[in-house]
Amino acid sequence: MSTSLDQDANQPTIYQIRVAGHLNPQWTDRFGGMSITLLAEGDTLLTGPVLDQAALYGLLKQMRNLGLPLLSINRIEQS
């Protein structure tokens, strides 16, 4: 069965995850190589490919375990 949410199995989905506070940019390895952007508002934006839902849940679990306040998660549409 195919739905409009299906994606190419060979391409990971790009996500932007926003957390409260500034993270050390050296933590990029801790978050699967996602880029870390420190925002002027005092938040951090993590951006990068996530292989599948299990990997996304793993990232979110790690953020929870670190006590990072999650502000938003956005899937970036690829053209």
BELHU-V279763 format. One record per residue. N is the residue number from 0. RES is the residue in one letter. SS is DSSP state (a for helix, b for strand, c for the rest). PSI is psi in degrees with one decimal (NA if undefined). Layout:
n=[N N]
res=[RES RES]
ss=[SS SS]
psi=[PSI PSI]
This chain:
n=[0 1 2 3 4 5 6 7 8 9 10 11 12 13 14 15 16 17 18 19 20 21 22 23 24 25 26 27 28 29 30 31 32 33 34 35 36 37 38 39 40 41 42 43 44 45 46 47 48 49 50 51 52 53 54 55 56 57 58 59 60 61 62 63 64 65 66 67 68 69 70 71 72 73 74 75 76 77 78]
res=[M S T S L D Q D A N Q P T I Y Q I R V A G H L N P Q W T D R F G G M S I T L L A E G D T L L T G P V L D Q A A L Y G L L K Q M R N L G L P L L S I N R I E Q S]
ss=[c c c c c c c c c c c c b b b b b b b b c c c c a a a a a a a c c c b b b b c c c c b b b b b b b b c c a a a a a a a a a a a a a c c c c b b b b b b b c c c]
psi=[136.3 140.0 170.2 -13.3 -7.2 147.8 164.4 123.0 -19.3 -9.1 123.5 158.0 140.1 130.0 150.3 123.4 123.0 129.4 154.0 139.6 163.8 127.3 153.0 126.5 -17.6 -8.9 6.0 -37.6 -33.8 -24.7 41.9 27.4 8.6 145.4 144.7 120.4 122.7 122.8 150.6 -28.0 -5.2 4.0 172.6 138.1 120.8 128.0 133.8 176.3 142.6 122.9 -46.4 -177.4 -35.8 -41.3 -38.2 -46.1 -35.4 -42.7 -44.5 -38.0 -41.3 -40.6 -41.2 -45.4 -29.2 -6.7 25.8 122.9 114.6 128.2 -40.4 157.8 126.7 131.8 130.3 122.8 132.1 139.9 NA]
